[in-house]
Every structure is written in C-alpha cells, then in structure tokens.
Amino acid sequence: MTSSIDNARRTLEARASGLVFPHGFVFGAATAAYQIEGAPDADGKGESIWDRFCRVPGVIVDGSSGDVACDHYHRWKEDIAVLKALGLGAYRFSLAWTRLLPEGRGQANARGIAFYDRLIDDLLEAGIEPYATLYHWDLPQALQDRGGWYSRETAIAFADYARLAARSYGDRVKRWTTLNEPWTFCWSGHATGEDAPGLRDGVKGGVTASHHALLGHGLAVPAIRAEVADACVGIVFDLNVSEAATDDPRDVAAARRFDGAQNRWFLDAVFKGAYPQDMLALYGDLLPPIQAQDNEIIAAPVDYLGINIYRRSVIAAGDELAPLSYRRVQPEGIYSAVDYEIWPRCMYDILHYVNDRYSPPAIYISENGVATMPETVGEDGCVWDDLRAAYYVDHLEQVAKAAAEGVPVRGYFAWTLTDNFEWAYGYTTPFGITHVDFATQQRHIKYSGGVYAMIARQETAPVAKSA
Ligand code: BGC
C-alpha cells in the first residue's frame, strides 16, 4: 500500500523530471572555506576574522566554530566523491586567503597553496569544473588589525591576493568570482555586528566597507585577467526583490531605500559605473571618501553576475539603520529554520529584475537552498528532507521559466553540498543536500540530494529512496 507521503514524493519527482533547461546549463553545488574546511592553523595557515570572531562568547548560538567543521581540509576526496555520486558538473568553493597568505599580504605559503592544487586536480580528474571564489568572508586578521575593509589598503591587498591565486591555479581554474555577497559581509560585519568582525558602526560602517570591497573587486578583475587570459570573471551579490509591505508612501519609500542599499548600490556600481544618486544623497556625510577614478575601477567589465537568493524582502518604514529606516515584515507563510520566508517566485522576480535593468552578459544562480532543524539518518538509512527536496523543485521551476523567457541564466548551484558551519547559527540549522554526522564525519546524501541529482542529470527515472 502506498502512503500519502509516497504519493507526494512520486508527484514531486515527476515534477522534477519534467523540468527542462537550456542546453549546456550548469548544475553544481556551492560551499565556502570557513564553513567546511576546519584545520584553522594547518600547514602555516594564518588567522582569519572568523577564527577570531568565533572565540567571542555568545556570538555563535551553539558556542561552536569552524575549527573542525566538515574536516574538508582532510576529507576533500570524500566530498568530491559526493559531487560525483550526485552527478554534478561544477563545484563552487572558496579559497581561504589566509592559507595562501597567512598575513594577508607579503610572504606566500606554499603548503597552503598546495591544498587547493590537490583539490582542483582531483575535481578535474573527476570531470567536475572548479568555480573558485576568492573571498567568502574570511579576511586575514592581520589585515583587520590594520583597518580591514575600512581601509583602501585592504582593497589593494585583495587584488594582490587575487593575482597570486590566479597565477597559482589559472592554468586549471577558468571560473573566478571575486567577492561573495558584499552586502552581507559589509553590513552584517560592520553595521549590525552579527558576523565577523562584529562591528556595530551602523550605516557608516556598512557603506564604508562596501565601497572598499567593491574597489577590491574592481582592482582584482584585471589582476586575474592579466594572469589568466581566458578567465571568466564575475562577482556574486545577494539580491532579492524588495516589496513594500503596503501602498502607504512611507512603506514604498522604505522599500525603495532598502532596494537601493542591498541591490542597486552594488549593481549600479558594477554595471553602470556609478552609485545610485538617491543613495549617495541619503548616505551624505556617512560616505567614505570616493576618489575620482574609483567608479571606473569598480565598473571593470565582468563576464557574469552570480546571484545568491534565498527569499524576497517585504519592507515597511521603521527604525532600523537610520537613515535607511526600514523594518522587515514577515508575511504569513512558511519559514525556514533561519526564519526566511519560502517564496519560490523570488527566483523568477530577481532574474527578471537584474536582466531588465542591467543585462549582464550571463547570470548564474550561485546559491539557493533552505535551512531546516538538525536532521538524522533514519532507521531505513535515509534522510527524508521532503521540505528541502520540494524547495529545490519549486525554485528550479522558476529558474527554468525565466530561462525559457530568454533570461541568460547559465547555471545553478545548490547551497550547500554538505551540512556545515552556518555562521552565527553554528551547527543548528543545516542547509546541506548531504547530511554530515559531525561526531563521525560520515557523509550521507539526503533525499533532496537525490531529487536535485535527478534534475541535474535531466533524468526521468524516479528517485526511489534517499541515496
Ligand atoms: C552565504 C552562505 C550562507 C548561506 C545561508 C549566504 O548568505 O553566502 O555562506 O551559509 O547564505 O545562510
């Protein structure tokens, strides 16, 4: 007898197998160094701001850190085996700046460089294309001690690091991302303080860090191209459409300001060569000095835009971060374990928003996924994460729809390959399509991984059970 759960799974799998993507569409999974690697001081690695931040009592809900995480530094082969079992053609990962340059600049660390050589070689051997991200939030502490992203020097150091990475791996790695989510690391790290380096300097902090991070990006693009003639270089922004909670003009204006801070500030700078006028006026004397050539540097042409998208933003007037002065509204609905509304249409909306206004040459969904409460492998040997499996089908349906309408979306990366260290949430809100038992480090592909693999392989066979 088949239960209603079985029926629901069969229905979901049928929808998954019916999804059609343009020829050559890339399916991958994404991770980030600090969230998976562990080994914080192995082989000469220097301290990063996340190594330091996690030591501050109370900042991580379960008091944990990325000290061990998925022990990927020693188990990368197991993770490549998982990618292979899933049949994914691409892997997006980040390099830890402090493995290559323990002090952030100066003396390079050959043993740290060698780690990513091993990883890249094994990926290529497995037929998986590496997509390298240079900065996923783990600034060298030595640079933080000199002002971090408040200093233009950090932008220059970032470009030097980009050059070193491109020189080291560019013979094999052609897909390069400079920064992952400057909105998040600049604002959560410098305005509100829930991420490293934990500064609570309000709008002035967020916007100052943002400008220097974008400057670092703009300097890094030609540095990478100088080393790797056939490099495909881009940047990843966390974007989502900002909707006014009501049609009250005060809410409409707040939603516009929020859109300006999270979306237009970054997109205009990179794709239009100037920050949006309304935001410059709003920030006023909270802005850092912007030098004459900065706009041009930041607008260095890119080959693609990566979009990380997890939700929409419903915004009302409020008192957060004056003069942005907004409040996030939580409409009735279904929410993930990190309190993000599950709203698949956000995917379609942001793809059109970006394409209509900025026409990037190509777009990748560089992250999308959902957090649940901690899961366990059941007695049947499966992790039945039905909510996550449905999340992927629902969101990929929206990607396919936008692609069919001509939006140049070329690939999709699930966030994330394995359960890992979810920043301030520690290990309490897993996002993986693969379960990790952190006591034994055993990996176990979840039901969502099986369903995602079916889509990635453009298979039509039903997924019988979690792999
Ligand atoms: C980040 C990831 C993070 C994910 C889920 C993104 O903002 O790039 O590092 O784990 O969202 O919160």
Boltz pocket constraint, residues with backbone or C-beta under 6 A from the ligand:
constraints:
  - pocket:
      binder: B
      contacts: [[A, 32], [A, 35], [A, 180], [A, 181], [A, 184], [A, 238], [A, 308], [A, 367], [A, 415], [A, 421], [A, 422], [A, 423], [A, 431]]
      max_distance: 6.0
